[in-house]
Amino acid sequence: MATTTARTLLVEGQPIALDPEGYLVSLDDWSESVAEALAADDGRELTPAHWEVIAVLRDFYQRFEAAPAMRPLVKAVKQSLGEEKGSSIYLMQLFPESPAKVGARLAGLPKPTNCL
Amino acid sequence: MTTFSDMETVSDVETVPQDLLIVLRHPPHGSQWLREGLDVALVAAAFGQRVGLLFQGDGVYALLKGQQAGALGQKGTHPQIAMLEMYDIDTLWASETALAERGLSADDLMLPVVPLNAEAVAECFALHPHALIF
């Protein structure tokens, strides 16, 4: 399925193509600098707490070839980072609006399909 | 090797009925039926519905170990099957006849399933007013 490029973001001199919803057109484009640029573009700043959730998201995609909806994201975070962080409140604080969607975008995953 | 005939046949559906029963009757690849059925199961579970899956006919092939991606780099359905537990979908039934007809035993499958005999399959349908068949 061809994804249309809505705009590009310049990261370290390289144009990075984004789809109309701001997700990467090519998932291979992802790097930590790209994640930082995507976050900055949103007016967000990534802290170590964000990075560890991004790592969980990327690991989830490696294992299951899909970006998680909210419930499985909470479960995956609980499994990797412990009971305390595996809560929707914690994730909502890190990624206001929608942790599953915003997190997937910053982690360079496609938009979660099971998440409306 | 454990075969399903060695296992005690479940004559009644022991697990409490789920909110939604998804019946999967198509094998991986060749059509979108299996993927669509699994997608519906995952969406329902993402919204907090308790989902039970029943594998019938060639649908039992969805559970086979050692599957690979499809031709032309298409995604397979096995990662979706592996992902079920992350969506808390752990009620998996399979037709005992379908497994036996295809010579499949518990060792051939990625996940443990509860084999149901014909009577139990009928009961399973009777217990689930909401069933979607793929």
gemmi code that builds the backbone of each chain (N, CA, C; Angstrom):
import gemmi

chains = {
    "A": [
        ("MET", (0.845, -1.189, 0.000), (0.000, 0.000, 0.000), (0.889, 1.250, 0.000)),
        ("ALA", (0.701, 2.064, -0.989), (1.541, 3.267, -1.079), (1.036, 4.313, -0.099)),
        ("THR", (1.964, 4.887, 0.624), (1.576, 5.930, 1.546), (1.982, 7.251, 0.919)),
        ("THR", (1.107, 8.220, 1.002), (1.447, 9.503, 0.409), (2.268, 10.344, 1.380)),
        ("THR", (3.178, 11.068, 0.813), (3.989, 11.965, 1.614), (3.277, 13.310, 1.692)),
        ("ALA", (2.965, 13.715, 2.895), (2.271, 14.988, 3.060), (3.284, 16.127, 3.222)),
        ("ARG", (4.373, 15.832, 3.935), (5.402, 16.844, 4.118), (6.698, 16.149, 4.523)),
        ("THR", (7.765, 16.909, 4.521), (9.029, 16.320, 4.963), (9.601, 17.134, 6.111)),
        ("LEU", (10.357, 16.430, 6.920), (10.988, 17.040, 8.085), (12.489, 16.914, 7.835)),
        ("LEU", (13.217, 17.995, 8.027), (14.653, 17.950, 7.775), (15.375, 17.533, 9.056)),
        ("VAL", (16.026, 16.376, 9.001), (16.763, 15.898, 10.177), (18.200, 15.642, 9.761)),
        ("GLU", (19.115, 16.359, 10.376), (20.540, 16.243, 10.061), (20.776, 16.319, 8.547)),
        ("GLY", (20.098, 17.264, 7.910), (20.298, 17.482, 6.486), (19.535, 16.521, 5.577)),
        ("GLN", (18.904, 15.490, 6.177), (18.163, 14.517, 5.364), (16.666, 14.813, 5.434)),
        ("PRO", (15.991, 14.842, 4.288), (14.540, 15.011, 4.329), (13.863, 13.700, 4.741)),
        ("ILE", (13.023, 13.765, 5.751), (12.306, 12.577, 6.232), (10.839, 12.745, 5.859)),
        ("ALA", (10.327, 11.780, 5.064), (8.950, 11.894, 4.576), (7.935, 11.474, 5.635)),
        ("LEU", (6.913, 12.332, 5.806), (5.844, 12.029, 6.771), (4.518, 11.910, 6.037)),
        ("ASP", (3.656, 11.009, 6.520), (2.339, 10.850, 5.898), (1.397, 11.930, 6.453)),
        ("PRO", (0.153, 11.987, 5.952), (-0.741, 13.075, 6.381), (-0.958, 13.154, 7.897)),
        ("GLU", (-0.773, 12.034, 8.603), (-0.971, 12.066, 10.055), (0.337, 12.189, 10.833)),
        ("GLY", (1.425, 12.414, 10.089), (2.705, 12.655, 10.759), (3.516, 11.401, 11.055)),
        ("TYR", (3.056, 10.236, 10.574), (3.832, 8.998, 10.764), (4.877, 8.895, 9.651)),
        ("LEU", (5.957, 8.159, 9.933), (6.998, 8.008, 8.926), (6.449, 7.259, 7.715)),
        ("VAL", (6.790, 7.716, 6.526), (6.389, 6.999, 5.314), (7.225, 5.717, 5.207)),
        ("SER", (8.519, 5.852, 5.484), (9.386, 4.679, 5.466), (9.884, 4.428, 6.889)),
        ("LEU", (9.499, 3.267, 7.435), (9.840, 2.978, 8.830), (11.352, 2.875, 9.025)),
        ("ASP", (12.071, 2.581, 7.937), (13.533, 2.469, 8.019), (14.206, 3.817, 8.272)),
        ("ASP", (13.460, 4.895, 8.084), (14.032, 6.223, 8.313), (14.280, 6.526, 9.785)),
        ("TRP", (13.715, 5.704, 10.669), (13.748, 6.047, 12.089), (15.169, 6.034, 12.671)),
        ("SER", (15.458, 7.011, 13.492), (16.670, 7.026, 14.301), (16.312, 7.849, 15.533)),
        ("GLU", (17.207, 7.882, 16.497), (16.902, 8.674, 17.692), (16.774, 10.154, 17.344)),
        ("SER", (17.593, 10.601, 16.377), (17.490, 12.015, 15.984), (16.143, 12.289, 15.339)),
        ("VAL", (15.655, 11.323, 14.548), (14.348, 11.503, 13.913), (13.264, 11.585, 14.996)),
        ("ALA", (13.354, 10.715, 16.004), (12.379, 10.738, 17.100), (12.399, 12.104, 17.789)),
        ("GLU", (13.614, 12.625, 18.008), (13.718, 13.939, 18.660), (13.111, 15.039, 17.799)),
        ("ALA", (13.366, 14.947, 16.490), (12.819, 15.952, 15.579), (11.295, 15.882, 15.527)),
        ("LEU", (10.751, 14.652, 15.526), (9.291, 14.484, 15.516), (8.688, 15.062, 16.792)),
        ("ALA", (9.361, 14.808, 17.912), (8.876, 15.310, 19.196), (8.928, 16.843, 19.210)),
        ("ALA", (10.049, 17.396, 18.745), (10.210, 18.851, 18.732), (9.153, 19.498, 17.842)),
        ("ASP", (8.847, 18.827, 16.740), (7.848, 19.316, 15.795), (6.471, 19.418, 16.466)),
        ("ASP", (6.248, 18.549, 17.444), (5.010, 18.532, 18.234), (5.075, 19.463, 19.430)),
        ("GLY", (6.268, 20.016, 19.683), (6.474, 20.804, 20.893), (6.651, 19.932, 22.126)),
        ("ARG", (7.129, 18.702, 21.945), (7.390, 17.814, 23.092), (8.884, 17.670, 23.279)),
        ("GLU", (9.253, 17.304, 24.493), (10.656, 17.034, 24.762), (10.770, 15.620, 25.298)),
        ("LEU", (11.735, 14.869, 24.779), (11.854, 13.468, 25.194), (12.796, 13.333, 26.387)),
        ("THR", (12.279, 12.736, 27.458), (13.074, 12.483, 28.654), (13.413, 10.987, 28.675)),
        ("PRO", (14.311, 10.564, 29.586), (14.604, 9.121, 29.676), (13.333, 8.276, 29.857)),
        ("ALA", (12.338, 8.836, 30.548), (11.079, 8.103, 30.746), (10.371, 7.860, 29.413)),
        ("HIS", (10.465, 8.838, 28.506), (9.871, 8.640, 27.177), (10.642, 7.591, 26.388)),
        ("TRP", (11.974, 7.705, 26.470), (12.805, 6.781, 25.674), (12.563, 5.327, 26.042)),
        ("GLU", (12.365, 5.052, 27.337), (12.182, 3.636, 27.693), (10.853, 3.104, 27.166)),
        ("VAL", (9.842, 3.972, 27.076), (8.566, 3.535, 26.498), (8.710, 3.367, 24.976)),
        ("ILE", (9.478, 4.255, 24.359), (9.732, 4.130, 22.921), (10.427, 2.793, 22.628)),
        ("ALA", (11.359, 2.413, 23.501), (12.050, 1.126, 23.323), (11.063, -0.038, 23.440)),
        ("VAL", (10.126, 0.058, 24.370), (9.119, -0.998, 24.524), (8.262, -1.092, 23.255)),
        ("LEU", (7.890, 0.083, 22.713), (7.080, 0.104, 21.490), (7.819, -0.521, 20.316)),
        ("ARG", (9.089, -0.194, 20.178), (9.858, -0.743, 19.052), (10.040, -2.252, 19.206)),
        ("ASP", (10.220, -2.695, 20.430), (10.347, -4.123, 20.690), (9.029, -4.850, 20.365)),
        ("PHE", (7.918, -4.222, 20.723), (6.596, -4.796, 20.437), (6.442, -5.000, 18.931)),
        ("TYR", (6.844, -3.980, 18.171), (6.707, -4.063, 16.712), (7.613, -5.153, 16.133)),
        ("GLN", (8.807, -5.270, 16.692), (9.733, -6.335, 16.272), (9.102, -7.705, 16.451)),
        ("ARG", (8.425, -7.871, 17.589), (7.873, -9.183, 17.919), (6.601, -9.489, 17.143)),
        ("PHE", (5.724, -8.504, 16.992), (4.381, -8.794, 16.481), (4.044, -8.104, 15.164)),
        ("GLU", (4.961, -7.318, 14.613), (4.728, -6.639, 13.326), (3.496, -5.752, 13.343)),
        ("ALA", (3.175, -5.220, 14.500), (2.039, -4.308, 14.579), (2.273, -3.363, 15.747)),
        ("ALA", (1.725, -2.158, 15.626), (1.802, -1.215, 16.741), (0.653, -1.526, 17.696)),
        ("PRO", (0.909, -1.500, 19.004), (-0.120, -1.893, 19.961), (-1.186, -0.822, 20.176)),
        ("ALA", (-2.414, -1.254, 20.447), (-3.450, -0.358, 20.951), (-3.120, -0.089, 22.418)),
        ("MET", (-3.942, 0.705, 23.072), (-3.643, 1.132, 24.446), (-3.493, -0.042, 25.432)),
        ("ARG", (-4.469, -0.938, 25.440), (-4.424, -2.027, 26.434), (-3.154, -2.873, 26.327)),
        ("PRO", (-2.834, -3.381, 25.129), (-1.600, -4.160, 25.022), (-0.337, -3.334, 25.271)),
        ("LEU", (-0.403, -2.033, 24.990), (0.757, -1.191, 25.299), (0.983, -1.149, 26.811)),
        ("VAL", (-0.111, -0.948, 27.546), (-0.012, -0.933, 29.011), (0.571, -2.259, 29.503)),
        ("LYS", (0.103, -3.352, 28.915), (0.581, -4.672, 29.328), (2.066, -4.856, 29.010)),
        ("ALA", (2.482, -4.412, 27.812), (3.883, -4.549, 27.414), (4.785, -3.707, 28.317)),
        ("VAL", (4.324, -2.495, 28.651), (5.113, -1.617, 29.521), (5.215, -2.245, 30.910)),
        ("LYS", (4.114, -2.813, 31.374), (4.110, -3.470, 32.684), (5.120, -4.614, 32.692)),
        ("GLN", (5.154, -5.391, 31.624), (6.077, -6.532, 31.550), (7.534, -6.092, 31.512)),
        ("SER", (7.820, -5.000, 30.770), (9.223, -4.598, 30.624), (9.692, -3.648, 31.716)),
        ("LEU", (8.817, -2.721, 32.118), (9.280, -1.657, 33.005), (8.686, -1.735, 34.410)),
        ("GLY", (7.839, -2.722, 34.614), (7.311, -2.915, 35.966), (5.899, -2.384, 36.147)),
        ("GLU", (5.302, -2.889, 37.201), (3.913, -2.625, 37.586), (3.592, -1.122, 37.625)),
        ("GLU", (4.522, -0.353, 38.218), (4.265, 1.063, 38.472), (4.072, 1.866, 37.178)),
        ("LYS", (4.889, 1.539, 36.169), (4.818, 2.289, 34.918), (3.777, 1.721, 33.961)),
        ("GLY", (3.377, 0.497, 34.228), (2.395, -0.130, 33.353), (0.988, 0.280, 33.699)),
        ("SER", (0.726, 1.587, 33.622), (-0.625, 2.062, 33.898), (-0.971, 3.108, 32.865)),
        ("SER", (-2.251, 3.215, 32.554), (-2.620, 4.184, 31.521), (-2.404, 5.611, 32.012)),
        ("ILE", (-2.511, 5.828, 33.318), (-2.304, 7.187, 33.835), (-0.862, 7.639, 33.601)),
        ("TYR", (0.077, 6.737, 33.917), (1.485, 7.056, 33.719), (1.761, 7.369, 32.247)),
        ("LEU", (1.220, 6.539, 31.362), (1.475, 6.732, 29.931), (0.790, 7.989, 29.394)),
        ("MET", (-0.382, 8.304, 29.953), (-1.090, 9.521, 29.539), (-0.296, 10.771, 29.936)),
        ("GLN", (0.412, 10.651, 31.062), (1.230, 11.799, 31.490), (2.408, 11.998, 30.551)),
        ("LEU", (2.994, 10.876, 30.108), (4.151, 10.979, 29.216), (3.752, 11.437, 27.820)),
        ("PHE", (2.672, 10.843, 27.335), (2.224, 11.133, 25.969), (0.772, 11.586, 26.014)),
        ("PRO", (0.554, 12.837, 26.411), (-0.822, 13.313, 26.499), (-1.540, 13.124, 25.161)),
        ("GLU", (-2.827, 13.172, 25.170), (-3.724, 12.876, 24.048), (-3.884, 11.365, 23.925)),
        ("SER", (-2.976, 10.719, 23.188), (-3.138, 9.276, 23.022), (-1.784, 8.583, 23.036)),
        ("PRO", (-1.433, 7.917, 24.147), (-0.116, 7.272, 24.234), (0.134, 6.282, 23.088)),
        ("ALA", (-0.897, 5.518, 22.699), (-0.687, 4.513, 21.654), (-0.344, 5.188, 20.326)),
        ("LYS", (-1.086, 6.231, 19.992), (-0.856, 6.894, 18.697), (0.400, 7.755, 18.694)),
        ("VAL", (0.532, 8.600, 19.716), (1.695, 9.485, 19.777), (2.973, 8.664, 19.943)),
        ("GLY", (2.909, 7.674, 20.834), (4.074, 6.826, 21.085), (4.510, 6.107, 19.811)),
        ("ALA", (3.536, 5.549, 19.083), (3.862, 4.821, 17.848), (4.529, 5.757, 16.846)),
        ("ARG", (4.017, 6.985, 16.783), (4.579, 7.931, 15.819), (6.028, 8.266, 16.154)),
        ("LEU", (6.278, 8.546, 17.448), (7.644, 8.890, 17.847), (8.586, 7.691, 17.745)),
        ("ALA", (8.030, 6.494, 17.926), (8.865, 5.276, 17.860), (9.079, 4.816, 16.427)),
        ("GLY", (8.493, 5.542, 15.466), (8.693, 5.189, 14.064), (7.899, 3.960, 13.649)),
        ("LEU", (6.755, 3.743, 14.282), (5.891, 2.618, 13.909), (4.732, 3.155, 13.087)),
        ("PRO", (4.036, 2.248, 12.374), (2.811, 2.712, 11.705), (1.743, 3.050, 12.752)),
        ("LYS", (0.714, 3.729, 12.301), (-0.396, 4.062, 13.203), (-1.032, 2.764, 13.702)),
        ("PRO", (-1.311, 2.677, 15.006), (-1.925, 1.427, 15.493), (-3.276, 1.196, 14.799)),
        ("THR", (-3.433, 0.030, 14.196), (-4.650, -0.223, 13.422), (-5.845, -0.553, 14.291)),
        ("ASN", (-5.564, -1.103, 15.479), (-6.675, -1.531, 16.324), (-7.088, -0.454, 17.292)),
        ("CYS", (-6.715, 0.766, 17.002), (-6.896, 1.832, 17.961), (-7.653, 2.926, 17.249)),
        ("LEU", (-8.904, 3.172, 17.672), (-9.680, 4.177, 16.944), (-9.561, 5.552, 17.603)),
    ],
    "B": [
        ("MET", (5.345, -37.532, 22.172), (4.466, -36.599, 21.449), (3.049, -36.715, 21.982)),
        ("THR", (2.477, -35.592, 22.270), (1.091, -35.603, 22.748), (0.169, -35.459, 21.542)),
        ("THR", (-0.733, -36.346, 21.376), (-1.722, -36.160, 20.315), (-3.031, -35.780, 20.991)),
        ("PHE", (-3.905, -35.207, 20.197), (-5.146, -34.760, 20.796), (-6.011, -35.932, 21.241)),
        ("SER", (-5.817, -37.085, 20.559), (-6.634, -38.225, 20.968), (-6.211, -38.742, 22.344)),
        ("ASP", (-4.923, -38.450, 22.728), (-4.477, -38.843, 24.074), (-5.101, -37.957, 25.132)),
        ("MET", (-5.400, -36.738, 24.726), (-5.899, -35.784, 25.708), (-7.357, -36.084, 25.994)),
        ("GLU", (-7.751, -35.693, 27.155), (-9.138, -35.921, 27.504), (-10.004, -34.981, 26.673)),
        ("THR", (-10.949, -35.541, 26.013), (-11.812, -34.721, 25.177), (-12.750, -33.903, 26.058)),
        ("VAL", (-12.843, -32.651, 25.704), (-13.731, -31.792, 26.483), (-15.127, -31.970, 25.925)),
        ("SER", (-15.995, -32.471, 26.733), (-17.332, -32.748, 26.217), (-18.256, -31.570, 26.470)),
        ("ASP", (-17.833, -30.689, 27.362), (-18.629, -29.471, 27.505), (-17.662, -28.302, 27.513)),
        ("VAL", (-18.151, -27.166, 27.126), (-17.286, -26.001, 27.045), (-17.087, -25.479, 28.460)),
        ("GLU", (-15.918, -25.793, 28.993), (-15.705, -25.508, 30.415), (-15.569, -24.028, 30.699)),
        ("THR", (-14.922, -23.324, 29.781), (-14.681, -21.916, 30.022), (-15.995, -21.146, 29.966)),
        ("VAL", (-16.084, -20.145, 30.784), (-17.276, -19.299, 30.763), (-17.425, -18.700, 29.368)),
        ("PRO", (-18.653, -18.560, 28.907), (-18.821, -17.955, 27.589), (-18.218, -16.554, 27.555)),
        ("GLN", (-17.683, -16.190, 26.429), (-17.075, -14.874, 26.250), (-18.118, -13.914, 25.681)),
        ("ASP", (-17.765, -12.625, 25.607), (-18.710, -11.650, 25.045), (-18.908, -11.885, 23.552)),
        ("LEU", (-17.830, -12.310, 22.914), (-17.858, -12.446, 21.461), (-17.093, -13.692, 21.054)),
        ("LEU", (-17.696, -14.458, 20.175), (-17.015, -15.636, 19.630), (-16.610, -15.338, 18.194)),
        ("ILE", (-15.339, -15.518, 17.891), (-14.865, -15.348, 16.520), (-14.481, -16.732, 16.002)),
        ("VAL", (-15.087, -17.113, 14.905), (-14.822, -18.436, 14.335), (-13.922, -18.263, 13.117)),
        ("LEU", (-12.793, -18.948, 13.128), (-11.815, -18.811, 12.042), (-11.769, -20.108, 11.252)),
        ("ARG", (-12.114, -20.031, 9.978), (-12.243, -21.236, 9.158), (-11.336, -21.217, 7.938)),
        ("HIS", (-10.502, -20.193, 7.828), (-9.621, -20.116, 6.658), (-8.157, -20.207, 7.067)),
        ("PRO", (-7.320, -20.793, 6.210), (-5.894, -20.915, 6.511), (-5.176, -19.585, 6.276)),
        ("PRO", (-3.942, -19.466, 6.760), (-3.154, -18.264, 6.459), (-2.907, -18.203, 4.945)),
        ("HIS", (-2.625, -17.031, 4.444), (-2.292, -16.830, 3.020), (-3.477, -17.188, 2.098)),
        ("GLY", (-3.408, -16.733, 0.870), (-4.418, -17.093, -0.124), (-5.664, -16.236, -0.075)),
        ("SER", (-6.016, -15.768, 1.093), (-7.165, -14.864, 1.197), (-6.958, -14.012, 2.442)),
        ("GLN", (-7.813, -13.022, 2.595), (-7.695, -12.124, 3.751), (-8.576, -12.575, 4.919)),
        ("TRP", (-9.303, -13.685, 4.749), (-10.279, -14.080, 5.768), (-9.683, -14.195, 7.170)),
        ("LEU", (-8.586, -14.910, 7.272), (-8.002, -15.145, 8.593), (-7.551, -13.824, 9.220)),
        ("ARG", (-6.838, -13.016, 8.418), (-6.345, -11.737, 8.922), (-7.501, -10.848, 9.384)),
        ("GLU", (-8.569, -10.805, 8.580), (-9.724, -9.971, 8.934), (-10.352, -10.448, 10.246)),
        ("GLY", (-10.488, -11.757, 10.368), (-11.085, -12.319, 11.586), (-10.253, -11.986, 12.808)),
        ("LEU", (-8.923, -12.132, 12.672), (-8.040, -11.830, 13.798), (-8.070, -10.332, 14.118)),
        ("ASP", (-8.161, -9.505, 13.070), (-8.240, -8.055, 13.297), (-9.481, -7.696, 14.102)),
        ("VAL", (-10.603, -8.299, 13.753), (-11.842, -8.026, 14.492), (-11.679, -8.454, 15.957)),
        ("ALA", (-11.060, -9.625, 16.149), (-10.837, -10.115, 17.514), (-9.986, -9.117, 18.303)),
        ("LEU", (-8.938, -8.597, 17.672), (-8.032, -7.675, 18.360), (-8.717, -6.341, 18.656)),
        ("VAL", (-9.514, -5.857, 17.698), (-10.229, -4.594, 17.927), (-11.208, -4.757, 19.090)),
        ("ALA", (-11.961, -5.858, 19.059), (-12.941, -6.093, 20.123), (-12.236, -6.156, 21.474)),
        ("ALA", (-11.103, -6.852, 21.521), (-10.363, -6.984, 22.774), (-9.794, -5.641, 23.215)),
        ("ALA", (-9.382, -4.823, 22.240), (-8.840, -3.500, 22.572), (-9.911, -2.641, 23.227)),
        ("PHE", (-11.180, -2.942, 22.934), (-12.285, -2.204, 23.550), (-12.845, -2.922, 24.773)),
        ("GLY", (-12.077, -3.884, 25.267), (-12.453, -4.499, 26.531), (-13.453, -5.630, 26.441)),
        ("GLN", (-13.749, -6.095, 25.217), (-14.630, -7.252, 25.092), (-13.827, -8.514, 25.386)),
        ("ARG", (-14.456, -9.486, 26.034), (-13.792, -10.775, 26.214), (-14.073, -11.585, 24.954)),
        ("VAL", (-13.000, -12.016, 24.316), (-13.132, -12.678, 23.018), (-12.669, -14.127, 23.111)),
        ("GLY", (-13.464, -15.022, 22.554), (-13.058, -16.420, 22.416), (-12.856, -16.718, 20.943)),
        ("LEU", (-11.832, -17.494, 20.626), (-11.586, -17.869, 19.236), (-11.837, -19.358, 19.063)),
        ("LEU", (-12.539, -19.679, 17.991), (-12.753, -21.091, 17.661), (-12.165, -21.358, 16.280)),
        ("PHE", (-11.186, -22.259, 16.223), (-10.552, -22.607, 14.950), (-11.216, -23.862, 14.407)),
        ("GLN", (-11.758, -23.743, 13.190), (-12.433, -24.869, 12.562), (-11.868, -25.094, 11.167)),
        ("GLY", (-12.031, -26.272, 10.631), (-11.592, -26.565, 9.263), (-10.138, -26.162, 9.044)),
        ("ASP", (-9.865, -25.595, 7.875), (-8.488, -25.184, 7.568), (-8.005, -24.055, 8.477)),
        ("GLY", (-8.909, -23.445, 9.219), (-8.519, -22.406, 10.169), (-7.502, -22.891, 11.189)),
        ("VAL", (-7.475, -24.202, 11.462), (-6.507, -24.706, 12.449), (-5.061, -24.509, 11.968)),
        ("TYR", (-4.880, -24.384, 10.654), (-3.516, -24.137, 10.150), (-2.952, -22.806, 10.649)),
        ("ALA", (-3.820, -21.892, 11.057), (-3.366, -20.609, 11.596), (-2.485, -20.809, 12.819)),
        ("LEU", (-2.660, -21.948, 13.489), (-1.957, -22.193, 14.753), (-0.614, -22.897, 14.575)),
        ("LEU", (-0.313, -23.299, 13.330), (0.921, -24.060, 13.095), (2.183, -23.307, 13.505)),
        ("LYS", (3.105, -24.042, 14.068), (4.430, -23.488, 14.385), (5.235, -23.294, 13.108)),
        ("GLY", (6.254, -22.457, 13.176), (7.227, -22.374, 12.084), (6.727, -21.711, 10.818)),
        ("GLN", (5.736, -20.819, 10.942), (5.235, -20.148, 9.738), (6.139, -18.992, 9.357)),
        ("GLN", (6.068, -18.635, 8.063), (6.864, -17.517, 7.575), (5.967, -16.486, 6.909)),
        ("ALA", (6.568, -15.370, 6.558), (5.827, -14.320, 5.855), (5.392, -14.859, 4.492)),
        ("GLY", (4.388, -14.232, 3.915), (3.895, -14.673, 2.612), (4.803, -14.236, 1.476)),
        ("ALA", (4.408, -14.576, 0.258), (5.154, -14.171, -0.924), (5.189, -12.648, -0.993)),
        ("LEU", (6.181, -12.120, -1.680), (6.319, -10.673, -1.880), (6.373, -9.904, -0.568)),
        ("GLY", (6.877, -10.577, 0.460), (7.047, -9.885, 1.734), (5.756, -9.515, 2.445)),
        ("GLN", (4.638, -10.182, 2.081), (3.393, -9.933, 2.827), (3.583, -10.367, 4.261)),
        ("LYS", (2.925, -9.666, 5.149), (2.984, -10.091, 6.539), (2.212, -11.394, 6.690)),
        ("GLY", (2.723, -12.276, 7.541), (1.981, -13.486, 7.852), (0.954, -13.192, 8.933)),
        ("THR", (0.167, -14.198, 9.293), (-0.793, -14.003, 10.378), (-0.245, -14.527, 11.707)),
        ("HIS", (0.899, -15.239, 11.654), (1.424, -15.792, 12.911), (1.811, -14.732, 13.939)),
        ("PRO", (2.307, -13.524, 13.510), (2.562, -12.524, 14.562), (1.267, -12.069, 15.250)),
        ("GLN", (0.159, -12.079, 14.488), (-1.135, -11.720, 15.102), (-1.538, -12.775, 16.135)),
        ("ILE", (-1.288, -14.036, 15.803), (-1.613, -15.114, 16.745), (-0.748, -14.966, 18.001)),
        ("ALA", (0.538, -14.663, 17.792), (1.442, -14.499, 18.927), (1.024, -13.317, 19.799)),
        ("MET", (0.401, -12.326, 19.162), (0.021, -11.087, 19.858), (-1.254, -11.243, 20.686)),
        ("LEU", (-2.023, -12.307, 20.470), (-3.315, -12.465, 21.149), (-3.201, -12.299, 22.662)),
        ("GLU", (-2.142, -12.875, 23.237), (-2.031, -12.801, 24.699), (-1.841, -11.368, 25.189)),
        ("MET", (-1.228, -10.522, 24.351), (-1.053, -9.128, 24.755), (-2.400, -8.401, 24.801)),
        ("TYR", (-3.375, -8.933, 24.068), (-4.729, -8.370, 24.081), (-5.638, -9.160, 25.035)),
        ("ASP", (-5.003, -9.988, 25.884), (-5.743, -10.815, 26.838), (-6.760, -11.745, 26.182)),
        ("ILE", (-6.445, -12.198, 24.979), (-7.298, -13.203, 24.353), (-6.642, -14.550, 24.621)),
        ("ASP", (-7.191, -15.274, 25.590), (-6.554, -16.545, 25.924), (-7.543, -17.701, 25.916)),
        ("THR", (-8.724, -17.448, 25.378), (-9.694, -18.528, 25.239), (-9.645, -19.019, 23.795)),
        ("LEU", (-8.916, -20.095, 23.595), (-8.728, -20.620, 22.240), (-9.270, -22.047, 22.167)),
        ("TRP", (-10.254, -22.230, 21.297), (-10.806, -23.563, 21.082), (-10.474, -24.009, 19.672)),
        ("ALA", (-10.348, -25.310, 19.466), (-10.152, -25.815, 18.102), (-10.963, -27.088, 17.942)),
        ("SER", (-11.485, -27.247, 16.742), (-12.240, -28.463, 16.454), (-11.285, -29.650, 16.469)),
        ("GLU", (-11.634, -30.618, 17.302), (-10.821, -31.821, 17.426), (-10.773, -32.572, 16.091)),
        ("THR", (-11.904, -32.594, 15.415), (-11.983, -33.280, 14.119), (-11.059, -32.605, 13.104)),
        ("ALA", (-11.106, -31.265, 13.073), (-10.275, -30.541, 12.104), (-8.798, -30.835, 12.346)),
        ("LEU", (-8.395, -30.884, 13.609), (-6.991, -31.178, 13.931), (-6.646, -32.608, 13.512)),
        ("ALA", (-7.499, -33.534, 13.863), (-7.245, -34.950, 13.565), (-7.190, -35.187, 12.055)),
        ("GLU", (-8.106, -34.586, 11.330), (-8.142, -34.785, 9.877), (-6.872, -34.294, 9.206)),
        ("ARG", (-6.224, -33.318, 9.826), (-5.004, -32.766, 9.241), (-3.749, -33.325, 9.904)),
        ("GLY", (-3.934, -34.313, 10.748), (-2.801, -34.962, 11.396), (-2.032, -34.047, 12.335)),
        ("LEU", (-2.709, -33.080, 12.945), (-2.013, -32.146, 13.817), (-2.141, -32.547, 15.288)),
        ("SER", (-1.015, -32.413, 15.976), (-1.022, -32.692, 17.410), (-0.636, -31.420, 18.152)),
        ("ALA", (-0.758, -31.463, 19.469), (-0.457, -30.291, 20.299), (0.949, -29.759, 20.028)),
        ("ASP", (1.896, -30.670, 19.742), (3.281, -30.266, 19.500), (3.458, -29.425, 18.238)),
        ("ASP", (2.500, -29.511, 17.318), (2.611, -28.779, 16.056), (2.139, -27.335, 16.178)),
        ("LEU", (1.533, -26.994, 17.315), (0.876, -25.691, 17.419), (1.673, -24.680, 18.238)),
        ("MET", (1.533, -23.406, 17.873), (2.233, -22.317, 18.560), (1.713, -22.085, 19.966)),
        ("LEU", (0.411, -22.327, 20.149), (-0.230, -22.004, 21.419), (-1.085, -23.179, 21.872)),
        ("PRO", (-1.256, -23.308, 23.172), (-2.151, -24.371, 23.633), (-3.610, -24.024, 23.309)),
        ("VAL", (-4.346, -24.997, 22.799), (-5.762, -24.779, 22.524), (-6.557, -25.873, 23.228)),
        ("VAL", (-7.817, -25.596, 23.445), (-8.697, -26.608, 24.011), (-9.431, -27.284, 22.848)),
        ("PRO", (-9.170, -28.575, 22.625), (-9.867, -29.257, 21.532), (-11.316, -29.529, 21.914)),
        ("LEU", (-12.213, -29.294, 20.981), (-13.639, -29.535, 21.235), (-14.150, -30.602, 20.284)),
        ("ASN", (-14.892, -31.545, 20.818), (-15.539, -32.519, 19.928), (-16.788, -31.882, 19.317)),
        ("ALA", (-17.412, -32.592, 18.396), (-18.527, -32.008, 17.632), (-19.631, -31.472, 18.546)),
        ("GLU", (-19.909, -32.228, 19.578), (-20.962, -31.831, 20.510), (-20.587, -30.530, 21.226)),
        ("ALA", (-19.323, -30.450, 21.640), (-18.854, -29.260, 22.349), (-18.810, -28.047, 21.426)),
        ("VAL", (-18.505, -28.263, 20.148), (-18.520, -27.159, 19.185), (-19.939, -26.589, 19.102)),
        ("ALA", (-20.914, -27.492, 19.020), (-22.314, -27.063, 18.958), (-22.683, -26.284, 20.213)),
        ("GLU", (-22.228, -26.770, 21.343), (-22.514, -26.103, 22.612), (-21.864, -24.722, 22.653)),
        ("CYS", (-20.652, -24.671, 22.110), (-19.910, -23.410, 22.064), (-20.720, -22.353, 21.290)),
        ("PHE", (-21.273, -22.754, 20.152), (-22.112, -21.826, 19.377), (-23.355, -21.447, 20.176)),
        ("ALA", (-23.950, -22.424, 20.826), (-25.188, -22.176, 21.566), (-24.956, -21.179, 22.708)),
        ("LEU", (-23.755, -21.213, 23.286), (-23.451, -20.353, 24.432), (-23.085, -18.924, 24.036)),
        ("HIS", (-22.851, -18.699, 22.758), (-22.411, -17.375, 22.319), (-23.420, -16.756, 21.357)),
        ("PRO", (-24.279, -15.877, 21.883), (-25.239, -15.210, 21.004), (-24.534, -14.315, 19.981)),
        ("HIS", (-23.361, -13.834, 20.344), (-22.627, -12.983, 19.412), (-21.465, -13.770, 18.838)),
        ("ALA", (-21.614, -14.210, 17.600), (-20.549, -14.963, 16.946), (-20.334, -14.402, 15.554)),
        ("LEU", (-19.084, -14.241, 15.196), (-18.758, -13.779, 13.839), (-17.934, -14.872, 13.181)),
        ("ILE", (-18.326, -15.235, 11.978), (-17.676, -16.352, 11.307), (-16.841, -15.858, 10.123)),
        ("PHE", (-15.577, -16.208, 10.156), (-14.665, -15.786, 9.082), (-14.102, -17.000, 8.361)),
    ],
}
model = gemmi.Model(1)
for chain_id, residues in chains.items():
    chain = gemmi.Chain(chain_id)
    for i, (resn, *xyz) in enumerate(residues, 1):
        res = gemmi.Residue()
        res.name, res.seqid = resn, gemmi.SeqId(i, " ")
        for name, pos in zip(("N", "CA", "C"), xyz):
            atom = gemmi.Atom()
            atom.name, atom.element = name, gemmi.Element(name[0])
            atom.pos, atom.b_iso = gemmi.Position(*pos), 0.0
            res.add_atom(atom)
        chain.add_residue(res)
    model.add_chain(chain)
structure = gemmi.Structure()
structure.add_model(model)
structure.setup_entities()
